[in-house]
Amino acid sequence: MDTPPPATSNVPEYAVSEIAGAIRRTLEGAFGRVRVRGEITECKRYPSGHIYLSLKDENAKLESVVWRTSVSRLSVQPENGVEVIATGKLTTYADRSKYQLVIDRLEFAGEGALLARIEMLRKKLLAEGLFEEGRKRPLPRLPLVLGVVTSEAGAVIQDIRTTILRRFPRRLILWPVPVQGQGAAEKIAAAIEGFGRLPLDGPIPRPDVLIVARGGGSLEDLMAFNEEVVVRAAALSPIPLISAVGHETDTTLIDFASDRRAPTPTAAAELAVPARADLLADLAQREARLRGAVVRQLRAAETLLLRLERRLPDVPARVLDLRRRLDEAGASLPGALTGFIANRRAALAPLVVPHPRAGIEARRHAIALLEGRQAAAFARIVQRSRGARALQAFSSAPVEALLRQKRERLEGLSARLEAGSYQSVLARGFALVKDAEGQPLTRAADVAAGAKLSIAFADGAVGATADGATTRAPRAKPKPPAQESLL
């Protein structure tokens, strides 16, 4: 039995692309824009600039995508493990028969997620050493220029300006930035880096101190100051930086990287500049202390001088006494000089220089005595000798020859001594001139006019007086010394 053909169905027939388009329109029309809460997982950035990720909870996972055009507008950059609220629209991906969420806005899902993200970033930067106390620099005592990074529309800049004017007026430069919302972190970091790049002698001077400030707000409002780009900019700033974000109980990551943290913007301005009144009071106090110290030093020095003055002798009396002694010594000086000269003459009087002739006569007498002793000895030897042979063996010829040799040498020495004696020089017509003290004079320049002189000749001495006239004799050429044989 044949099977009957199936009846024609009234179910519409679609192409695959038609079904995919219908499902997409249905899905997008039913949901429109949605907000989905979940934990980010499988986050990956592609070279094209798109970010692909998934949102998951305990029971399901939703694939999502952030197109390149929307990445730069995100206030929160997606990271794995962070719970967020994603805003976008549901659509399908027909090639793989999948649906996905196209995200155009991200925000943290409650304070718990924000705090967890902040803690993760804090540990990361702490491990890199950005929060070390050794990196923090002291603030200048009296800066000339202050830079402020904050919103120009809020009350923060007014509080800082008022405080600076009240305490110590200084030049203030504002770099206006948004302090919350999308792109605020990048602009705050750019302002900090821009102040650091200003030249020292440029038209806009580089500040000596930076203040990064913001008023109070929720944790979400302060998130721009917890971003990594802001914290790194604060840590690398070449200018000492004061953070003043939120109220006293608020803490952001920029507080750990800054050189000083202030609880409020007003407190930051007070940290930046000292109070003029306090400086004047301190100067007055120091002046009073210095004056007191100087007065005490002067009094101590005066007391010491008075004590030393009592110990000093009577200087005028001592001077008069010494002057009297000097006068007495001056009065006795001529007599003392005369006595000294007389004593020296008396001491030199016994000293008589023997005449060379006396020495020659003494030597002759000694030789004659030796000759007599020699003759006597020879006679004794002859008398004691026995036999003609002994007398013949002993001869006096050598002794006589030696005596003749010694006699000739003595006569030669006597002649040379006689020739070198000043007495023989005087005998040839020369004279020896002496002054009043008996000292020989060898130069005419040593004789003063009217000086008493003694002129010694060969047969005696006569006195004379110098008339002062001086005639220089021509200098004779020196003769070569005669060669003499020494005996």
URWO-V857771 format. One record per pair of residues at least 4 apart in sequence whose ideal C-beta (glycine too) atoms are under 8 Angstrom apart, sorted by the first residue. I is the first residue (numbers start at 1). J is the second residue. D is the distance in whole Angstrom. If there is no record, write none. Layout:
BEGIN
i = [I/I]
j = [J/J]
d = [D/D]
END
This chain:
BEGIN
i = [14/14/14/15/16/17/17/18/19/20/20/20/20/21/21/22/23/23/24/24/24/24/25/26/27/27/27/27/27/28/28/28/28/31/31/32/33/33/33/34/34/34/34/34/35/35/35/36/36/36/36/36/36/36/36/37/37/37/37/37/37/37/38/38/38/38/38/38/38/39/39/39/39/39/39/39/40/40/40/40/40/40/40/40/40/40/41/41/41/41/41/41/41/42/42/42/42/43/43/43/43/43/43/44/44/44/45/45/45/46/46/46/48/49/49/50/50/50/50/50/51/51/51/51/52/52/52/52/53/53/53/53/54/54/54/54/55/55/55/55/55/55/56/56/56/62/62/63/63/63/63/64/64/64/64/64/64/65/65/65/65/66/66/66/66/66/66/66/66/67/67/70/70/70/73/73/73/73/74/74/74/74/75/75/75/75/75/75/75/76/76/76/76/76/76/77/78/78/78/79/82/82/82/82/83/83/83/83/83/83/84/84/84/84/84/85/85/85/85/86/86/86/86/87/87/87/87/87/88/88/88/88/88/89/89/90/90/90/90/91/91/91/91/92/92/92/92/93/93/93/93/107/108/108/108/108/108/109/110/111/111/112/113/114/114/114/114/114/115/115/116/117/118/118/118/119/120/121/121/121/121/121/122/122/122/123/124/125/125/125/125/125/125/125/125/125/126/126/126/129/130/130/130/130/130/130/131/131/131/132/135/136/136/137/137/138/138/139/139/139/139/139/139/139/139/140/140/140/141/142/142/142/143/143/143/143/143/143/144/144/144/144/145/145/145/145/145/145/145/145/146/146/146/146/146/146/146/146/146/146/146/146/147/147/147/147/147/147/147/147/147/148/148/148/148/148/148/148/148/148/149/149/149/149/149/149/149/149/149/149/150/150/150/150/150/150/150/150/150/150/150/150/150/151/151/151/151/151/151/151/152/152/152/154/154/154/154/155/155/156/156/156/156/156/156/157/157/157/158/159/159/159/159/159/160/160/160/160/160/160/160/160/161/161/162/163/163/163/163/164/164/164/164/164/164/164/165/167/167/167/167/167/167/168/168/168/168/168/170/171/173/173/173/173/175/175/175/177/177/177/177/177/178/178/178/178/179/179/179/179/179/179/180/180/180/180/180/180/180/180/181/183/184/184/185/185/185/185/185/185/185/186/186/187/188/188/188/188/188/188/189/189/189/189/189/189/190/190/191/192/192/192/192/192/192/192/192/193/193/193/193/194/195/195/195/195/195/196/196/196/196/196/198/198/198/198/198/199/200/200/201/202/206/207/208/208/209/209/209/209/209/210/210/210/210/210/211/211/211/211/211/211/211/212/212/212/212/212/212/212/212/212/213/213/213/213/213/214/214/214/214/214/214/215/215/216/216/216/217/217/217/218/219/222/222/222/222/222/223/224/225/225/225/225/225/225/226/226/226/226/226/227/228/229/230/230/230/231/231/231/231/231/232/232/233/234/234/234/234/234/235/237/240/240/241/241/241/242/242/242/242/242/242/242/242/243/243/243/243/243/243/243/243/243/244/244/244/244/244/244/244/245/245/245/245/246/246/246/247/247/248/248/251/253/254/255/260/262/262/262/262/263/264/265/266/267/268/269/270/274/274/275/276/277/278/279/280/281/282/283/284/285/286/287/288/289/290/291/292/293/294/295/296/297/298/299/300/301/302/303/304/305/306/307/308/313/313/314/315/316/317/318/319/320/321/322/323/324/325/326/327/328/329/332/333/334/335/336/337/338/339/340/341/341/342/343/344/345/345/345/354/354/355/355/355/356/356/356/356/356/357/357/358/359/359/360/360/360/360/361/362/363/363/363/364/364/365/366/367/367/367/367/368/369/370/371/371/372/373/374/374/374/375/376/377/378/378/378/379/380/381/381/382/382/385/385/385/386/387/388/389/390/396/397/398/399/400/401/402/403/404/405/406/407/408/409/409/410/411/412/412/413/413/414/415/416/417/418/419/420/421/422/422/423/423/424/425/426/426/426/426/426/426/427/431/431/431/432/432/432/433/433/433/433/433/433/434/434/434/434/434/434/434/434/435/435/435/435/435/435/435/436/436/436/436/438/441/441/441/442/443/444/444/444/445/447/447/447/447/448/448/449/449/449/450/450/450/451/451/452/452/452/453/453/453/453/454/454/454/454/455/455/455/455/456/456/457/457]
j = [18/19/22/19/20/21/94/22/23/24/92/94/97/25/94/26/27/92/28/91/92/94/29/30/31/90/91/92/99/32/89/90/91/89/90/89/87/88/89/87/88/89/90/101/85/86/87/55/62/64/85/86/87/88/101/55/57/83/84/85/86/109/55/56/57/62/83/84/86/55/56/57/81/82/83/84/53/54/55/78/79/80/81/82/83/84/53/54/55/56/61/80/81/52/53/54/80/51/52/53/78/79/80/51/52/53/49/50/51/50/51/52/68/68/71/65/66/67/68/71/65/66/71/78/63/64/65/66/64/65/66/78/61/62/63/64/61/62/64/84/86/101/60/61/62/100/101/98/99/100/101/86/88/100/101/102/103/100/101/102/103/70/71/74/78/102/103/104/106/71/102/74/103/104/104/105/182/183/78/105/106/182/105/106/107/181/182/183/223/82/84/106/107/108/223/106/82/84/106/117/108/113/116/117/108/109/110/112/113/116/106/107/108/109/113/106/107/108/109/101/103/105/106/103/104/105/106/107/101/102/103/104/105/101/102/99/100/101/102/99/100/101/102/97/98/99/100/97/98/99/100/220/113/114/117/220/223/113/114/115/219/116/117/118/219/220/223/226/119/219/120/121/122/226/253/123/124/125/226/228/231/253/126/253/256/127/128/130/131/228/231/232/235/253/256/257/130/131/256/135/135/231/232/235/256/257/235/256/257/136/235/259/260/240/259/240/259/143/209/240/242/259/260/271/272/208/209/240/274/168/273/274/170/207/208/209/272/273/170/171/205/208/170/171/172/173/205/206/207/208/164/170/171/172/173/207/208/209/210/211/272/273/173/174/175/195/207/209/210/211/239/157/160/172/173/174/175/210/211/213/175/177/188/191/192/195/210/211/212/213/154/156/157/160/174/176/177/179/211/212/213/214/265/156/157/176/177/178/179/214/157/174/176/158/179/214/215/159/215/160/213/214/215/244/265/161/174/213/162/163/264/265/266/269/164/172/211/213/265/266/268/269/165/172/166/167/266/269/270/168/169/170/172/269/272/273/169/269/270/273/274/275/276/273/274/275/276/279/273/205/195/204/205/207/191/194/195/184/187/188/190/191/183/184/187/224/184/188/214/215/224/225/184/214/217/220/221/222/223/224/224/187/188/224/189/223/224/225/227/229/230/190/229/191/192/212/224/225/230/233/193/227/229/230/232/233/194/233/195/196/210/212/230/233/234/237/241/197/233/236/237/198/206/207/210/237/239/206/236/237/238/239/202/204/205/206/207/206/205/206/205/206/239/239/239/240/239/240/241/242/272/237/239/240/241/242/241/242/244/265/268/269/272/225/234/241/242/243/244/245/254/258/243/244/245/265/268/222/225/244/245/246/265/246/265/246/247/250/221/222/246/222/223/226/245/246/250/252/227/230/230/243/245/252/253/254/230/231/252/253/254/231/232/233/234/253/254/235/253/254/256/257/236/257/237/241/243/254/257/258/257/241/259/260/258/259/260/258/259/260/261/262/268/271/272/252/254/255/257/258/260/261/262/268/261/262/263/264/265/267/268/250/252/254/255/250/251/252/263/264/263/264/255/257/258/261/271/267/268/270/271/267/268/269/270/271/272/273/275/278/279/279/280/281/282/283/284/285/286/287/288/289/290/291/292/293/294/295/296/297/298/299/300/301/302/303/304/305/306/307/308/309/310/311/312/317/318/318/319/320/321/322/323/324/325/326/327/328/329/330/331/332/333/336/337/338/339/340/341/342/343/344/345/437/346/347/348/349/437/438/358/359/359/421/423/360/417/418/421/423/361/418/362/363/417/364/414/417/418/365/366/367/410/414/368/410/369/370/371/406/407/410/372/373/374/375/403/376/377/378/399/403/379/380/381/382/396/399/383/384/385/394/391/394/390/391/394/390/391/392/393/394/400/401/402/403/404/405/406/407/408/409/410/411/412/413/487/414/415/416/487/417/487/418/419/420/421/424/424/424/425/426/432/427/458/428/430/430/431/432/456/457/458/458/455/456/457/440/455/456/440/441/453/454/455/456/438/439/440/441/453/454/455/456/439/441/447/451/452/453/454/451/452/453/454/454/446/447/453/446/447/470/471/472/470/451/453/466/470/466/468/466/467/468/465/466/468/465/466/463/464/465/463/464/465/466/461/462/463/464/461/462/463/464/460/461/461/462]
d = [4/5/7/7/6/6/7/6/6/6/7/4/7/6/8/6/6/6/6/6/4/7/6/6/6/5/7/6/6/7/6/7/6/7/5/6/7/7/5/7/7/7/6/7/6/7/5/6/6/8/7/5/8/8/6/8/8/7/8/5/8/5/3/6/5/7/7/7/7/7/6/7/7/7/5/8/5/8/7/5/6/6/7/5/8/6/7/5/8/5/7/6/8/7/6/5/8/7/8/4/5/7/5/7/5/7/8/8/5/5/8/7/6/3/6/6/7/6/5/8/7/4/6/6/8/8/5/8/5/8/7/6/5/6/5/6/7/5/6/8/6/7/7/4/7/7/6/7/8/5/7/6/7/6/4/7/5/6/8/6/7/5/6/7/7/8/5/8/8/7/7/7/7/5/7/8/6/8/8/7/5/7/8/7/7/7/4/8/8/8/6/4/6/6/8/8/7/7/6/7/7/6/7/5/7/4/7/8/4/8/5/6/6/5/7/7/5/8/5/6/5/7/6/7/7/4/8/8/5/5/4/5/7/7/6/6/8/6/8/7/7/8/6/8/7/5/8/8/5/7/6/7/5/5/7/7/8/5/7/6/5/6/6/6/5/7/7/8/6/7/7/7/6/5/7/6/7/6/7/6/8/6/6/6/7/6/7/5/6/7/6/8/8/7/8/7/7/5/8/7/7/7/7/4/8/5/8/4/6/8/7/5/8/5/5/7/8/8/6/5/7/7/6/7/7/5/6/7/7/7/7/7/6/7/3/5/7/7/7/7/8/6/7/5/8/6/5/7/5/6/7/6/7/5/7/6/7/5/8/7/6/7/5/8/7/5/3/7/5/7/7/6/6/6/7/5/7/8/5/7/5/6/6/4/6/7/7/7/5/7/7/5/6/8/7/8/7/6/8/7/5/6/7/7/7/6/7/6/5/7/6/6/4/8/7/8/6/6/7/6/5/6/5/8/5/6/6/8/6/6/8/5/5/7/6/7/6/7/5/7/7/5/6/6/6/6/5/4/6/7/7/6/6/5/7/6/5/7/7/5/7/5/6/4/6/7/5/8/6/8/8/7/8/6/4/7/6/7/4/5/8/5/7/4/6/8/6/7/4/8/6/8/5/8/7/8/5/8/7/6/8/6/6/4/6/8/4/8/4/6/5/6/6/6/7/7/6/7/5/8/6/8/4/5/7/4/6/8/7/7/7/7/8/4/6/5/7/6/5/8/8/7/7/6/6/8/6/8/8/5/5/6/6/6/7/4/8/7/7/5/8/7/7/6/7/8/7/6/8/7/5/6/5/7/5/7/8/5/6/7/5/7/6/8/7/6/7/5/7/7/6/7/8/4/7/4/6/7/7/8/5/7/8/7/7/5/4/7/3/6/7/7/7/7/6/6/6/6/7/7/6/8/5/4/7/5/8/8/5/5/8/7/6/6/6/8/6/6/5/6/8/5/6/8/7/5/7/5/4/5/4/5/5/8/5/5/8/6/7/5/7/6/5/6/6/7/5/5/8/4/8/5/7/8/8/4/7/6/5/7/4/6/5/6/7/3/8/7/7/7/4/7/6/7/6/4/6/4/4/8/5/5/7/7/7/6/6/7/8/6/6/7/6/6/6/6/6/6/6/6/6/6/6/6/6/6/6/6/6/6/6/6/6/6/6/6/6/6/7/7/6/6/7/7/7/8/6/6/6/6/6/6/6/6/7/6/7/6/6/6/6/7/6/6/6/7/6/6/7/6/6/6/6/7/6/6/6/6/8/8/5/6/8/8/7/6/5/7/5/8/6/8/6/6/8/6/5/7/8/6/6/6/6/8/6/7/6/6/6/7/7/6/6/6/6/6/6/6/6/6/7/7/6/6/6/6/6/8/6/6/6/7/7/8/4/6/7/6/7/6/6/6/6/6/6/6/6/6/6/6/6/7/6/6/6/6/5/6/6/7/6/6/7/6/6/6/7/6/6/8/7/6/7/6/7/7/5/6/7/7/7/6/4/5/5/6/6/6/7/4/7/5/6/7/6/8/5/6/6/7/7/4/8/7/5/6/8/7/7/7/8/7/5/8/8/7/5/6/7/7/8/5/8/8/7/6/7/5/8/7/7/6/7/3/6/6/7/7/5/7/8/6/7/4/7/6/6/8/6/8/6/5/8/6/8/4/7/7]
END
